[in-house]
Amino acid sequence: MDLGKPLHPGVIAEREFHHRLSLPVPAPDGGWIVSVQDHPDVVLLDPQLNEIQRLDLQAHSQHYCDTAVAMSRDGQRLALSGRTQLRIFNRRGKLLRRLSHEPWYPFYGSSCFFDGDDRLWYVRPRDKPSGDDKLTILHPQWGTILVEQTIESRGGYSHLFPCPDHAGALIHIGCGQDGSFLYLARLTAAGLTVERYPFDDRTFFGGFSPNGREFVTGAHQGDAIKVHSFPSGQVVASVESDTVFAADDLISEYPDSVGYQAIFLDDDHFLTDTQFGRMLLFERATMQPKGIVWPPGYSLTGYDLSGKETDDPSKVTEYVGSLSFLHPAGVGRVLTVYGPVIRLLDVSNLL
């Protein structure tokens, strides 16, 4: 399969930090919330990535857990889900609530989010080794548990994404070498339910289509890109990694493969990352790539078998790029993170 021609997006805004960034979180006003790895600050950005507030919330002071942050719909509360506790702050950074729990195992943890009624969702770790983690929904003002439900999983890091119909969450639990698992949580008048999708190799990072009818997943083992019907999860289209990269002109001992992240840009196009750190733009109808999206100045570095950089294509074992995260940012836009750099790209002219 031809990967297509290089595609050059426009840069709407860019901001550089001094340390690597965690996965950005959208703010209700169209801006972004970022936390910096191994640093206590949480930074609030406007839609143009200008810094509007910086709060010392000790966001990454607890080892082995990637602390996650969320903001309430009215913008007046922040929540941080960490290794040993969930903390709720007001907009000035004053601690309002602290809910302790059993420590997450190393590299386990949970993100969190406020739903349309400003209830706070997160995953609470098991109370004993033989127990199960629990999806928990809190009243943020009082810190009381409104409802919770068991998640029968092997444990891992839980990424929670609000569903487009506002009735629940799609949960991706990454378990490292043990696999990746997707769950659908639904909150109705009858209660909270959590059901596991019948596949264990898919990864999800917010890839809902704007119309809410589909979602796209990356691959835990780099085997395929798949489009699913929402909410059933039924696979309605797919393309194998070997097919995608069969005619790749980037030569190395090991071929590139499908990455973990895939997001819709509009209902007719989606973007995926690759293990080498490239971005591929696909047409949804044909499941064919339109091209490789190359932001200004972006490049890949080749490494030989000993792990040293090399410019000799005959000696390259693999390529590595600095792309860390993709995030939907509205139709025709994508937020990207490259280590310490956050950049808002305009891809509307590529669609």
N, C-alpha and C positions, 0 to 999 in steps of 0.2 A: 504494500500500500504506500502510495506517494504521500509524504507528510505535508506536501504543499509548499508554497513559497513563504519566505520570511514576511511577517506582518508587523508593522511598526505602529504601536499605539501612541496616543498623545499622553503627556504627563500633566495632570490637573494640579497636583500638589505633591510635595515631598517634605519629609522631616527626618533628621538623623539624630539618634540618641547615642549615648556613650557605651551602652551595653545591649546585648541581644534582647529582642522583644518576645513576649509571649503572644499567643493568639489574640488579636484585637477583638474587642466586643463593641457592637454598635450601641450608641446612646440614643435615647428617645428623640432628641432634637436633631438627629441626622449626623451627629458627630461620632467620636470614637473614644473608647476607654482603653488605655494600654497600661500594662504593667511590665516592668523591666526585670529580667532574670537576675537573681542574686542582688536585688536592690529593693529598698523598702517603699519606694514611691509608686503611687498610682497617678497617671497623668490623663487629664480630660482634654480632648482635642475637639475643635469645631469641625464642620464639614470640609473645610479647606486645610485641615491638619494644623491649624494654629493652636498653640497651647493656651488654654483658658483657665486651667487650675491644676495645681500639683499638690497632692496630699501624701504625707508620710503615714501610711497605714500599716507599716511593717509587712508589706505584701509578700515578700520572699525571705522572711527571716526564719522560716521553718524548713529544715532540710528534707530533700527527697520527695517533695510534693510540689507540683506546679500550681501555685495558688491561683484561683480563678476569681474574677470580679464581675459584678453585674450592677445595673442601676435600675431603680424603680421607674415606673412609667411617668410619674410626675417629676422625676429628676431630683427628688429630695432625699433619697436613701441610696447607699451603696452597700453591697454585700460582698464579703470575701469568704470563699470556701477554702480552708487550709487543711493541714495535716491532722490537727488535733481539735479544731473548732471551726464553727461558722460564726463570723462576726458581722454585725450590722452597724453602720455609721450614718450620721446625717451628712448633709452636703458640705459641712465645714470640717468633717473628719472627726467629730466627737463620737466616741463609742456609745451605742445605744443598747445593744444586746450582744451577749457572748454565749453561744451554745456549744458546750464541749462534747466531744465524742471520743470513742476509742481511736487511737492513732491509726492512720492508714499505713499499710505496709509500704516499704520503699517503692517509689515510682507509681503508687496507686493514688487515687484521689477523685475529685468530682468538680465539675463546673457547676454553675448555678444560674438561674434567671428569674426575673419577675414576670408573671403572666399578665394578661390584660386586666385582671382585677387586683394587681399588685400583690398577689400571693407569691411567696418565694419557694422555688423548687430546687432541690439538690439531692444528692445521694449520700446517705449516712452509712458509715461502715458498720459491719457486723459487730455485735457486742461480745461475741465469743468465737473462737476459731471454727467451731462447727456450724455457726449460724450463717445467715445470708445478709447481704447489704439491703438497704431499704430506700426506695424512692420516697422522699419526704416532702410535704408541702406545709409551709409555715405561714402563720399570720405574722408579718414582719414587725408590726408595732408592739405586739405582746410577746412574740417569741413562742407562741403555743403551736403545737402540731395540730393541723387541721385534719390531715389524713396521711397515711403512708401505706406502702405496699411493698412486699418482698420482691427483689430481683434475684432470680436464681441464676447466678453466674459464677465463674471461677475467680472473680475479682480482677480488678484492673483500674484504668483511669476512665471515668464516665464523662463523656461530653454530651451535654443536654442541649437540644435545639427545639425551640417552640415550633409546633406544627402550624402550617399556614391557615388551618381552619380554627386556630385558637382553642382547640379542645384537648390539647395534650402536648406531648413532646416525643421526638424521635431521639433515642439514646444510643450513642455509639460507645461501646466499652472496648477499649484497646487493652489486650492482655499480652503484649509483646510477642514472643515466639509461640505462645499458646493460642494466638488467633485474635480475630476481631469479631464482635458480635453486635447485632442491632436489635433494639427493642422498641416497641410502640407503646407508649403510655397514654391512656385516655381517661380524662376526668369528666364524668357525667353525673347526673342527679342520682344515679344508682351507686356511685362510688368511683374509686380509682382502680384501673386495671393495668397490668403490664404483661405484654405478650412478646415473646421472642420471635423474630423473623426466622424462617427455616433455612438460613445459610450462615456460615461462620467464617467467610473469607472477604466480607465487604467492609469498606470504611466509608464514613459519612461525616462531612464537615459543613453542613448547612446547605446542601445542594438541592433545594426545592426549586421547581420551576415557578416563575411568577404567577401563573394561573393556578398553582396549587394542586395540579393533577398528577404530577410526576416528581420523582427525585432521582438523582444520579449518584452513583457510588464509585469510589476508587477500589483498589485491590490491595488486600493485605499481603498477598504474595506476588503482586504484579502481573496477574494472569489476564485481567480483562477490565473493560469499562462496561458498566451496566446501567440501564435506565429502568426504573421501577414505577409501576402504577402506585399512586398514593390514595388511600392508606393501605391497600392490600399487600404491597411489597412485591407483587408479581412482576417478574422480569418481562418487559415488553420490547426491549431492544438491547443488543450487546455487540461488542467487537473485541476479539481476542488480542492480547498484547502482541503475540507473534505476528499477527496480521498487520497491526498498526505499524510495526517497526521493520517489516520485511524488506522494504526498500530504503531504509534509513541510510543517508550518505555520511553520517557521523560514525566513522569506523573506530572500533575498539575491540579488545579481546572479548569483553562481555557486552552484549547488546543492551540498549536502554529498555526500559519497561514502564508500564503504567504505574503512576504514583498513588499516594493515599487520597489526594484531594481532587474533587471534581465539583464544579458549581455551574448552575445555569446562569447565562448572561441575559437572555430573554427566552421566550418559549421555544425558539427555533435554534438556539445555539448554546453550547456549553463549553467550558474550559476545564482542562485537566492539567495537573502537573505530572512530571515524569521523575524516575529515580535519579536521572542525571541533573535535574533542576531546570528542565525546560517547561514551557507552557504550550499546550496544543489546543487549538480552537477547532471544534467539531460542529458540523451541521447535524441537528437532531434527526431530521427526516431520513438522511442517508447513512448516518453514523460514519461519515467520512471526514477526515481532517481537512480543514481549509488552509491551514498553515501553522507555522511556529510563531508565536507572539514574542517578539524581541524588543523589550523596552530599551530606551537609549542607554548606550554604554554597557549593556549587560553582556557577559561572556561566560564561557565555561573553561575550567582548568583541567587539563589532562594529567593523569598520574600513571606511572609505570608499575610493574609488578612489585617493586620494592617500596612503593608509596611515595616516590619522588616525582615532582612536577616534570613534565616533558612536553615539548612542542612537536616531537616526532610521532606522527600518526601510527607508524608501524610498531611503536613501543607502548602505545596507550592501552592500559587495562580498563580504565573507566574514566569518565568525566564527572566533574563535580561543579555545581553552580551554587550560588548563595541564596536561592529562593527558599524561603521558610514556609510562608502561609499565603493562601488565597482566601479572599472573603467577598461574598456578594456585596455590592455597594449601590444597588439600583440598576435599572436597565441600561446596558451599555457601559457600565463602570465596574471596575474590580479594584479592591484594595489588596495590595501585595506587601509582603514583608521580606526583606533581604537582610538577615542578621539584625543589625541595629537601625536599619533604614526602613521607614514606612512610606509607601508611595501609592497615590491614587491615580489609576490609569483610566484614560478614556479610550474604550475599544469600540465605540459606536460606529466609527467609520470602517470597521473590519467586519461588521455583521451583515 
